[in-house]
Amino acid sequence: MNSAEFLFVVCQRGAESALKNELAVCWPEFRLAFSRPGFVTFKLPADHGLSPDFDLRSVFARSYGFSLGRLVGAHAETMAEQLWQLAGHRAWDHLHVWQRDPAVPGDRDFEPGISTLAQQVGLVVAASRPPSVAPQRVFPVNLVARPGQQILDCVLVEPGEWWIGGHQASTMPSRWPGGTPKIDMPDGAVSRAYLKITDALLWSRLPVAAGDHCVELGSSPGGACQALLDRGLIVTGIDPADMSPVVLQHPNFTHIKARGADLKRREFRRIKWLVADANVAPNHTLDTVEHIVTHRQVNIQGLLLTLKLIDWHLADQIPEYLQRIRSWGYPLVRARQLAFNRQEFTVAALRRRPRPSNVRFATRHRSK
Ligand SMILES: C[S@@+](CC[C@H](N)C(=O)[O-])C[C@H]1O[C@@H](n2cnc3c(N)ncnc32)[C@H](O)[C@@H]1O
């Protein structure tokens, strides 16, 4: 397999069809090649002309790059030598090594991230690099890259089977190893929604600041509210179900025990950010959010909406969902199945470009 003829894409286990369908629309000239749960490759047309930091414009791709080839073997040291035969003709700034997801995030205690095995393989590969390809004394392994840096990717697809590739860091996820931010869930986190909202804030770079008022629709038991409170926000949780006492006791937290649609819209007058994570169909969440944000006394600046793919086929409607959100006066809209999402995806939307100190959302998040 020659360099840049194939693209590898890593996604959530189970999201392969949604990924293939969206790429068939955006990139009809890509041809499906090797595929495993959570790992899909495409043959690219000979004249693809794609730059090393091109934007795949995909909701379901967690990370991707140009394939350099596949290695099979029984010993990491031998495979590392073979890896450098594939990759040694170029200079690299970083090495990212990670394992294909063994399960859906949140199932069987699995959470995405760099496993001990992946880190060990990374150290073996880094130690055997020829000096010409990475002359720096310390070759970073599984660290966050800077925009413009060249990343050598190694995906552990099966035991003894590695896929090697490369990409140039640009967007935030393309800078993280495997497209996954490193998030430590604190002891006493109320739910794994703590991970989800932290991932959403890191990815979206919404200019959320301590002291801002935020509301969450679908807030019980309260992991996301807890993470927002930890960031110094003033949080209102709206949910007919009970909140964890840990969250209820926080002085900056208010619980409104109701459904989103049951509230008077003036309740949202001071709110700057709206988060939604209700376990209902996407159009149900969007109906509720639309009713709130289009009220003339409400001026919510940004949205972080988790939309539940109750059926994977709902993924086909994502472009319409995003268009609907834009029509409410949020021109800056992006969507991603976050590493810590389950059968769902997250939309970040902003009413206007942030001030210059916070321009990253605007420059990195083109409307699709
Ligand atoms: C995935 S859980 C939310 C987890 C929560 N974000 C956390 O941080 O722990 C979904 C929640 O949505 C709530 N829900 C469902 N329909 C709702 C609605 N119309 N308005 C508000 N909450 C709703 C459910 O009661 C449930 O607690």
The ligand as a Gaussian input file, in Angstrom:
#p B3LYP/6-31G(d) Opt

LIG

0 1
 C      -28.687000      11.010000      29.932000
 S      -29.654000      11.547000      31.268000
 C      -28.867000      13.062000      31.643000
 C      -27.547000      12.917000      32.340000
 C      -27.104000      14.241000      32.918000
 N      -26.806000      15.220000      31.898000
 C      -25.936000      14.122000      33.859000
 O      -25.074000      14.966000      33.782000
 O      -25.905000      13.219000      34.698000
 C      -31.131000      12.062000      30.501000
 C      -32.093000      12.822000      31.381000
 O      -33.028000      13.505000      30.555000
 C      -34.186000      13.694000      31.335000
 N      -35.281000      14.136000      30.454000
 C      -35.980000      13.439000      29.535000
 N      -36.871000      14.241000      28.916000
 C      -36.719000      15.486000      29.434000
 C      -37.326000      16.752000      29.195000
 N      -38.285000      16.881000      28.285000
 N      -36.924000      17.809000      29.920000
 C      -35.941000      17.680000      30.838000
 N      -35.313000      16.509000      31.093000
 C      -35.712000      15.430000      30.419000
 C      -34.387000      12.347000      32.020000
 O      -35.184000      12.493000      33.164000
 C      -32.939000      11.957000      32.330000
 O      -32.610000      12.277000      33.664000

